[in-house]
Amino acid sequence: MSTPDPLAPERPVPTTRELFLGFLGLGMTAFGGALPLAHRMIVERRRWLTEPEFVELLGLCQFLPGGNIINLSVALGMKFRGWKGALAGITGLIAVPSIVVILLGMIYQHFQHDPNVKHLFAGLAAAAAGLLIQMAVKIALPLRKNLVLAGVAIVCFVAIALLRIPLLWVMLVMTPISVILTARYGERFAARPQVAAAKDGGKDTVKKEGAQ
C-alpha cells in the first residue's frame, strides 16, 4: 500500500452510516457503470482515499473473484469500520438496484420486442462504455510518473486486449512480476516529488542570496 503523505491534509474517516449512505447514493445513480461514479464519490467528493490508494484497492478488487464494485464496497467498509462497514457498504450498494432490477425485469418481459426499448438499451451501453473509458484514463494518468508501473500496465493491456490471452492467466503471471518489480525498482524509476524539488530550489535560492 502507498505510504501516507505527511504534507497532505487530514482526511475524514467515514462512519458506518456515511458508508451506507454513500454507497446507497452510488447504487441509485450508477446507471450503466458504477466504477467511474465510485471513483468520483470516494476520491473526489468525499476524499476517503487518495488517487494511489483507490488504484491499489481497485487492483485488489479486480484480482478477487466477483464484481469489482461489490468487492470495492466490502473492502472499503472493512478498511474503515471492519465487518460492520463492509456490511453497510454492500447493503447500501445493492439495496435500490436489486428492487429496480426486479421491477424492470417484470416490465421488460412485456416490452422486450419494442424497437424503442432496444434503442434505449443500445444508448445506455454506449454511455456506459464512455464512463469506463473516462475512468480508465483517470486511473492511468498517475502511472506516467512511474516507468515500472506504466510498463506493467502496457504489457497487461497488450496481453489482454491485443493478444487475447485469458484474464486469469495474465493475472497469475503478471501479479507476482508486478509486485517484484515494484518492490525492487519502483522508487528508482518514480518521478521526483514536486515538493522535494521545490524545497531544493528554495535552498539553492537561499544559498545564492547568502553568497551575494
N, C-alpha and C positions, 0 to 999 in steps of 0.2 A: 504493500500500500504506500501511497505517497506520504511524505512527511509534511506536517502542517507548516504553513508559512508563519513565522513569528511576527512578521510585519502586517499580516492580514488582520482585519477587524474580527472580533469575536463573533462567531456565527451562532444563530439561535438553535437550540436543541428542541425539536418538536415534541409535544406531548402526545399521548395516545389519542386524545381527541383530535388534535391537529392532523395526525397521520390519517385517521379515519376520514375526516372531512376533506383533506387534500386529495386522497385517492377517490373519495366519493365524487368530488367535482371532476376529477380526471375521467372517471368512468362515465360520467354523464355527458362530457363534451368531446371525448376522443372518438370522433367518427372516422373510421377508415384506418387510422393508425395512432396508437397510443404513445409510442416511444417519443416522437417529436414533442408532443404536448407534455409528456412526463419530464423530458429534459428542461422544457421551459418552466414547468412548475417547480421542480426540485432545485435546479441550478440558478435560474434567472430571477424568478419571483420570490420564492421562499428562502433561497440560499442555504438549504440544508447541506448541500455538498458543493465542493468546488468542481470545476470542469474536469481536472485529472481524476478526482475521486469518483465522479459519475462514470467516466470512461472505464475505470478499473472495475467498478461494481457491475457495470453493464457487461464487461467482458466475462466476469464470473458467471453472471446470469445466463449468458449465451452458451457457456460451456456446460451448464447443468441441463438436464432434461426438462422439458416443459416450455411453456410460453415465456418469452423474455420479460414482458411486462408483469406477469404474475410472479415470476421469480424476483423481479426488482422490488415489487411491493413487499414481499416477505423479507428479503434481505435488508431493505432499508428499515423496516419496522424492527427487525432483530438488532440492527446496528444501534438504534437509539433507545428502544424500550423493551427489548427482549421478546419473549413469546407473545406478550400482550400487544406489543407494537406490530409484530408480524400478523397477528390475527386481525388487528384493526385495519392494517393496510390492505390485506387481501379481501376482507369483508367489504370495506368501502369501495374497492375497485370493482368487484363483481356484482354488487347488490342490484344497482339500477340496470346495468346491461343485461343481467340474467332475466329480469322481468320484461325488459323491452324486447329481447330476442324471442322469448316465448310468445309474446303478443304479435310481433312481426311475422313469426313463423306461421301463426294461425292465419294472418291476413294474406301472406304470400301464397299460401295454398290456393286461395281463391283467385288471385290476380297474376300468377306467375307467367301466364302466356300473353299478357298485355304488353305490346311493344313499348309503351311509355315506361313501364316498370323496368324492362330490360335496359332502356337508355339511361334510366336513373342509376342503376347499379353499375353500368359502364362508366358513368361520370364519377361516381364515388370511388371506383377503382383507380381512375386517373388521379383524382385528388389525393388518395392515399399514397400512390407512388410518388407524387410530388413532395408530400410531407416527409416520406422516408429519405428521399434524396437530400432534402434540406437538412435533416438531422445528421445524415452521414457526412455531409460537408462540414458541419459544425464540429463534429467529433474528430474528423480527420485533420482539421486545421492545426490543432496543437501538436500533432505528430511531426510537423515540419521542423520543429525545434530540436528533435532528437532523431539522428540518422538511423540508429538501430531500430527504433520502433517504427519509423517510416518504412524501412526496408522490409521488416516483418509483415507489415500491413500490405505492402505491394505484392509480396510473394503469396500471401494468403488470397488476395484478390485475383491474381493471375491463376492460381491453382483452382479456385472455385468457379470464377466467372468465365475464364477462357479455356482452361484445360478440362473443366467439368469433372474434377476429382470430387468424390463424395465428401460432404462436410465433415463427417465423423473421422475419416482418415486424415484430413487436413488438420483437424483439431488435435488428434492424437500425436501427430508428428510435430506440428509447429508449436504447440503449447510448451513442451519442455525446452525446445530450442529457443523460444522467445524468452523464457524465464532465465536460461543460462546466459544468453547474450545480454539481456538487460542487467543481470547481476554483475557481469564482468566488464561490459563496455558501455552501459547506459549513461553513466555520469561522464565518461570520457568524451563521448560524441554529442552530449547535450549542449544546447545553446547556453551561452553565458548569461546569467540573470542580469536584467537591466539595472536592478537595484545595486548589485555589486559593482557594475560598471560605472554607475553614477557616483558611488562612493569613491572609487578610484579616481574618477575625474575630478571630484571635489578635492581629494588630497593633493593631486597634481597642481590644481589651481592654487591651493594654499602654499605649496612649496614654492611655486613661481613667484607669488606675491611676497613671500618671505625673502626670497633671493634678491628681489628688487629692493 
